[in-house]
Amino acid sequence: MVLVPVPFRRVALRPLTLVTAMRVAAILTALMATIAPRMAQAEALLVIEADTGKVLQAENATYPWYPASVTKIMTAYVTLKAVKEGRITLDTLFTVSPTAAAQQPSKMGFRPGTQVTVDNALKMMMVKSANDIAVVLAEGVGGSIDGFSAEMNKTAQRLGMTQTSYVNPNGLPADGQITSARDLGILARAIIRDLPEYEYFMHIPAIKFGRRVTANFNKLIGRYPGADGMKTGFICASGFNLVATATRNNKRLIAVVLGAQSSAQRALKAAQLLERGFGSNKLSWLKPSLGTVDALAPIDASPPNLRDEICGPKRKRPAAENEEDDPDIQADNNDSGISMFTAGLQAPTMKVSDLLAMPAAAATPVIVYTGPTRSGAAILEADAAEAANQAASVAKRRKGAKKPKVAAKPDAGTAAKPDAKPAVSPPKPKTAAVNPAAKPAAAPKTARKPEPAAKPTAKPEAKPAKPAAAKPAAAKPAAAKPAAKPAAQQKPDAAPRG
């Protein structure tokens, strides 16, 4: 057999175009999402453009999650839509019901029957995250918690929040109270798009009610450049949640963090998401498109329950919605810094963790009050009156706390008086014994009364009693009989003492 060599033929391979490479990357990303649907970690992250809904980063964004107090974003949306549609006004007065007053903290703590305007109620709910005020709004707008929850669910369906269901207006633990980072991004966009005239409720730095000043639990407000919303949330099962918005150079972003380990970490992660989002245009052409937020495919799963991790015995201290200076914060030293902008000028770069550790920018708290709408000096008068009421209540409580101590002192003094009387009264029998002719019957009575309380000093009393009886017996035998009678009458008194 003769082998005939075949001439080598060069085949020209055409390089993949950029569009093809991006398509391949997108397909691989979708395949990985379907092959490995389980969560890599108990945390969900999302950052999108507010105007277009374009997804800039998404991790576990379509996993169901317990919303906690970020529920109040929907409560505010439904309430403000009712205002915009003319069903109620910001001046409408709602009454605190026993059901509202019975809600768990955080809350304002108003008594049933207290009235508050829609305007003040929204401020209290969004800044203090007041659970009782959320119910006040729900009952005022929807007639009841169930009626309002139904309205919340209809709104969620209309907006395309396919993974969300509501049972209450405040986010306290309840079966069926579920959402996702995807749905919260959709809701935040709706607030910005549909209610721009009422958006100031989302970024109030602090409120003042009488003497009490409450800062916004969202630590980005007043710290992160351009931060302008929206709401925090926390229950043990959900971890620390935050929906945050920020605007820079006419570009507005929405960041969602669910399941953070602390209030400080949720703020840190949100700031990092926003920072990367604002810088994403530099290399955006190299990254595969993630589409828009409403196009993200929901995942059918159960919400993770982080109770043991967040509130379990291994935690150094109890978790709380308004943790300050959280020691659990772990700054990412490799993370790029954050640029602070003042008057359009770029300042030296600093780490996000350092920025959030700084005090918030000085801002005047917004005064809130109960009762009908006031303006101008009337607001200050209402604030001063509430401050006086709070001061009086504090003074009354302190006075009440001191009452048991004050009452104990007279008791001790009263108990000491009988002990003291016998020490002074024993000389009286001596005088009566020396002068038996004056009132022999009265002397024994006087001698008998102090003796019951004088039991501890019975020995000293016995010594003077003997000479007192001896002297009358020697001087006047007739007087010895009255002295002997009291001595005989003392024996029955002495028996009970023993």
Secondary structure by P-SEA (a helix, b strand, c coil): cbbbbccbbbbbbbcccaaaaaaaaaaaaaaaaaacccccccbbbbbbbcccccccccccccccccccccaaaaaaaaaaaaaaaccccccbbbbbcccccccccccccccccccccaaaaaaaaaacccaaaaaaaaaaacccaaaaaaaaaaaaaaacccccccccccccccccccccaaaaaaaaaaaacccccccccccccccccccccccccccccccccccccccccccccccbbbbbbbbcccbbbbbbbcccccaaaaaaaaaaaaaaaaaccccccccccccccccccccccccccccccccccccccccccccccccccccccccbbbbbbccccccccccaaaaaaccccccccccccccccccaaaaaaaaaaaaaaaaaaaaaaaaaaaaaaaaaaaaaaaaaaaaaaaaacaaaaaaaaacccccaaaaaaaaaaaccccccaaaaaaaaaaaaaaaaaaccccaaaaaaaaaaaaaaaaaaac
